[in-house]
Amino acid sequence: MATAPKEAGNAIGLEEIHTENQEPPKGQKTFTVEEAVETIGFGRFHIVLFLIMGSTGVAEAMEIMLIAVVSPLIRCEWQLQDWQVALVTTMVFFGYMVFSIVLGILADRYGRWKILLLSFLWAAYFSLLTSFAPSYIWFVFLRAMVGGGVSGHAQGLIIKTEFLPTKYRGYMLPLSQVFWLAGSLLIIGLASVVNPTIGWRWLIRIASIPGILLILVFKFIPESARYNISTGNVAAAMATLQKIAKMNGAVMPEGVLREPTKERRGRFKDLMHPKYLRTTLQIWIIWLGIAFAYYGVILASTELLERDPVCSTAAPPVQDPGDDSEENRSPCHCHLFGPAAYQTMIISTVGEIALNPLNILGINFLGRRLSLCITMGCTALFFLLLNICTSSSGMIGFLFVLRALVSANFNTIYIYTAEVYPTTMRALGMGTSGSLCRVGAMVAPFISQVLMSASFIGALCLFAAVCVVCAISAFTLPIETKGRALQ
């Protein structure tokens, strides 16, 4: 087995990375990690990887969506105003934004696996503490810390991306949405049972269980071979590739694993390098807009469904049977979810996977850029269609399609971002993009829950305009990653 060079050469630029002048013996074959991954192909290891790393989406969805089902109860318990409820969601994403950059830098320097494990331990610890929050201030602070831990879950996607052969990435990565959907449905289902019986504090404790269980199975997933080879740890990379080949029943390429050792790790200014500057700025715009639209749809659902859909009549709005209690009419503005509200949330959430097959086809046949441009354009259109006077069923239908579209947008930009950057800055690229994503998520509550109450059409036009800007940015991205090997 080949050993790693002891010293890396001087890195002059992103594309000018050299190794020490040691050539393999004349006539000896060599191969790279990329060639090994493609030769080994897809098999049992990748299925296990998909199930374990994909399940990080279940834990992430439960922690992020938790606020949507807990907000009515904390509003009532602590007598909160609308802006205070919106601030909870904003602070969760503020924590996500800050830690996303930090953890991205650390992952490029110390490894994806270590940061992923740290993020799960962090999120589980602070999530459990949240269930004991004695006041609103403590609740906001602890949920912000949970958001910081959840930001590291993106390393699971990076590990999947770096182990998957090129032709499978466009199919397998969008399927990860199934896990997010499962987590969202699970937390809504649990809330409908736990909230009315033993309360929101127990819901938070139960929601932390999937994340704790995942920590126990991370040991079955190795560190990224691409990361190891980029740091000069050839022995670890080779051992990992051999393990994967054995699990898949495949044969390793002939020769010695040899690849340039990259001395420079991911740094923020690398994202601003002329080769990536335009791509980085446009990716940031798209991430911000997609998150703004995605969480805007989720948080605005209640506001949309409470509107009188029959504009031409003076019929009074239909009351949710679950909202007809003395507590719900109290001065503290309690509006607890009834069975109908939970049912509507489930229906609209299922919409997130409705366009998954079409999204996969678009990503693989039209390319990442054109596919994203189309879905962002359609998202803008359906935001405007929400202003049409229609029945309650029609409104739920619009929400269903919107959830499908915003979910497809997230699928595509996740794949594109993971593919467009080289290994030395991939985690940093995902981390910074995730931070800009959370800026959009931080603004969304105030548009959905405050501006929409003052000007319904104004809020919808703002959402639509942002989606149009994102569609243009997607169409003009300078690099198409369809069928492209990871750098």
Salt bridges, closest charged atoms under 4 A:
GLU15 OE2 - LYS275 NZ 3.20
GLU34 OE1 - ARG226 NH1 2.70
GLU63 OE1 - ARG143 NH2 2.96
GLU77 OE2 - ARG201 NH2 3.26
ASP82 OD1 - ARG75 NH1 2.78
ASP108 OD1 - ARG112 NH1 2.91
GLU162 OE2 - ARG112 NH2 2.91
GLU162 OE2 - ARG426 NH1 2.49
GLU254 OE1 - LYS29 NZ 3.19
ASP270 OD1 - ARG264 NH2 2.64
ASP324 OD1 - ARG329 NH1 3.36
GLU352 OE2 - ARG403 NH2 2.70
GLU419 OE2 - ARG169 NE 3.00
GLU419 OE2 - ARG368 NH2 2.78
GLU480 OE1 - ARG369 NE 3.44
